[in-house]
């Protein structure tokens, strides 16, 4: 069996075990996609017992989701030197690159097959989408303060317009995800909201 109905209390016995489990999950996704990710395969690759995995994750989907969330880089004002709009452009490029990888495609497969109110869909919204939107919201507010964007817009709608195209392509699969596409999203945003500066060539 690949799943357990209930998850025991606690976490993996050590940070080393947790790191090995998530690394194993990412490697399996790279090598064989979501079909290669089973609790048995993760345990064997990570060198841990299955009970160690079940202490923190109920099934392979939760492991894969955690691997995705922890692979996503965070964008904070204290860790960058670029302008907020350049940071937003960079963030979208990183998201596009992540979902263009085997890990991202595996998660996309899970989401496509999952009910909107399933645990994996809720985890994706709360742990990945919300975090990226929080980062984007802070960058938009900073850009307004710097005079790079007009202040008279609804930030939540702006965030929908920024991230919606990426996730639409991810789930529909009708077009590629790449740095050029991420840049085009930001340029469309700037054309709509107005910017005091021209984006870099």
URPE-V684027 format. One record per helix or strand of 2 or more residues. SS is the DSSP state (H for helix, E for strand). FROM is the first residue (numbers start at 1). TO is the last residue. Records with the same first field share a line. If there is no record, write none. Layout:
# URPE-V684027
SS = FROM-TO ; FROM-TO
This chain:
# URPE-V684027
H = 15-32 ; 34-36 ; 39-46 ; 50-54 ; 60-71 ; 77-79 ; 84-99 ; 102-113 ; 119-145 ; 155-172 ; 179-193
